[in-house]
Amino acid sequence: MTQPINQPRNDDVVLGGHATISTGAVILGGLEGVRQHLTSPLTEQRIAALAEALHHGQRGLNLVIRALGDRAPEVRQAAYGLLQSHTEPKVIRAIEQFHIRTHYVRLQSLLATGQWKMADQETRVAMLKVYGLGLDAQLRGEQIEAFPSTDLRIIDQLWVKSSQGRFGFSVQKAIWQKYDRLYWNKSEVWRAFADRVGWRTHNLFVDNHWKRYGEITFSRNAPAGHMPFLGDKFGIFTVEAIVKRLGQCQ
């Protein structure tokens, strides 16, 4: 069949003012053409416009950031993929907000409403999910060493913000580092840290008792650094590894 005159073929470029494009086509017409295609009802057109947007400086970058909130998950994921190599503060903030909406909405809600025990459990679940692990699993040292920085920062920031600076990995990190510099013996560091955050019991009946999960105080009145605790399978060794990894991520 003869190709109709003035009708674009699949391998043609598409001008910014035209209404339709094919996936993989080149969008012409400058930034305004990109904007038009990002408002298209067709998912494929919006995805095709994202890569072109990055050729238009900060204004184009802002359009890709905005696409993280697109109604279609395919477009959101395409925007996320394009932004991964960018280190601008506004991009990092946008990616973290995207992660919260995608993976940490429940944790954010539990912390915001002061449901500390459920938030602690949700934190453990979220960290295991990063590696596709079940609830009975335990993070290994090498997994913590490679734990995604974005996820670790988000979890920590949600805890710190909701507790007004009382709880979170960075709070535990500051306490840990204080005793790590004070004592040369690692066992002394562990014991001093646990005493400081309230993970050990000292009284006339029970001395030097390491608390189990059921003995943790899930309240805002708990000592600073008391949470996240993350369950009996995590323990002090995990705290040390997380402290190290958080220092690399910040």
SULWO-V729403 format. One record per residue. N is the residue number from 1. PSI is psi in radians with two decimals (* if undefined). Layout:
N:PSI, N:PSI
This chain:
1:2.44, 2:2.34, 3:2.19, 4:2.52, 5:2.43, 6:0.20, 7:2.28, 8:2.50, 9:2.99, 10:-0.51, 11:0.15, 12:2.69, 13:2.83, 14:2.20, 15:2.64, 16:-0.50, 17:-0.08, 18:2.77, 19:-0.38, 20:2.57, 21:2.90, 22:2.62, 23:2.29, 24:-0.12, 25:2.80, 26:2.27, 27:2.13, 28:2.91, 29:0.15, 30:-2.85, 31:-0.60, 32:-0.63, 33:-0.69, 34:-0.80, 35:-0.73, 36:-0.77, 37:-0.43, 38:-0.20, 39:0.08, 40:2.55, 41:-0.20, 42:2.16, 43:-0.74, 44:-0.64, 45:-0.70, 46:-0.68, 47:-0.77, 48:-0.54, 49:-0.39, 50:-0.84, 51:-0.66, 52:-0.56, 53:-0.60, 54:-0.18, 55:0.04, 56:0.65, 57:-2.61, 58:-0.59, 59:-0.67, 60:-0.69, 61:-0.69, 62:-0.61, 63:-0.68, 64:-0.72, 65:-0.75, 66:-0.56, 67:-0.22, 68:-0.31, 69:0.27, 70:2.68, 71:-0.38, 72:2.22, 73:-0.53, 74:-0.68, 75:-0.72, 76:-0.76, 77:-0.63, 78:-0.75, 79:-0.75, 80:-0.76, 81:-0.68, 82:-0.48, 83:-0.19, 84:-0.57, 85:-0.02, 86:2.46, 87:0.15, 88:2.45, 89:-0.69, 90:-0.54, 91:-0.77, 92:-0.77, 93:-0.71, 94:-0.72, 95:-0.71, 96:-0.70, 97:-0.63, 98:-0.75, 99:-0.72, 100:-0.82, 101:-0.57, 102:-0.72, 103:-0.35, 104:0.38, 105:-0.74, 106:-0.79, 107:-0.77, 108:-0.76, 109:-0.76, 110:-0.73, 111:-0.70, 112:-0.48, 113:0.16, 114:0.42, 115:1.31, 116:-0.74, 117:-0.81, 118:-0.62, 119:-0.67, 120:-0.76, 121:-0.71, 122:-0.61, 123:-0.78, 124:-0.80, 125:-0.78, 126:-0.69, 127:-0.66, 128:-0.63, 129:-0.49, 130:-0.61, 131:0.20, 132:0.53, 133:2.67, 134:3.02, 135:-0.39, 136:0.02, 137:2.97, 138:2.37, 139:2.28, 140:2.83, 141:-0.76, 142:-0.46, 143:-0.68, 144:-0.67, 145:-0.48, 146:0.23, 147:2.33, 148:2.23, 149:-0.74, 150:-0.80, 151:-0.75, 152:-0.72, 153:-0.72, 154:-0.85, 155:-0.81, 156:-0.81, 157:-0.64, 158:-0.74, 159:-0.83, 160:-0.80, 161:-0.82, 162:-0.49, 163:0.06, 164:0.75, 165:0.11, 166:-0.66, 167:2.80, 168:2.81, 169:-0.64, 170:-0.53, 171:-0.78, 172:-0.63, 173:-0.78, 174:-0.70, 175:-0.78, 176:-0.83, 177:-0.58, 178:-0.85, 179:-0.47, 180:-0.54, 181:-0.42, 182:-0.65, 183:2.45, 184:-0.43, 185:2.13, 186:-0.60, 187:-0.66, 188:-0.65, 189:-0.85, 190:-0.82, 191:-0.75, 192:-0.72, 193:-0.85, 194:-0.67, 195:-0.73, 196:-0.71, 197:0.00, 198:0.52, 199:0.00, 200:2.66, 201:2.37, 202:1.99, 203:-3.06, 204:-0.45, 205:-0.63, 206:2.12, 207:2.50, 208:0.69, 209:2.13, 210:2.14, 211:2.54, 212:3.03, 213:-0.69, 214:-0.21, 215:-0.04, 216:2.52, 217:1.77, 218:1.30, 219:2.68, 220:-0.27, 221:-0.03, 222:2.77, 223:2.65, 224:2.35, 225:0.03, 226:-0.53, 227:2.68, 228:2.52, 229:-0.70, 230:0.20, 231:2.86, 232:-0.44, 233:-0.19, 234:-1.20, 235:-3.06, 236:-0.57, 237:-0.65, 238:-0.70, 239:-0.81, 240:-0.74, 241:-0.70, 242:-0.70, 243:-0.78, 244:-0.79, 245:-0.67, 246:-0.65, 247:-0.58, 248:-0.51, 249:-0.44, 250:*
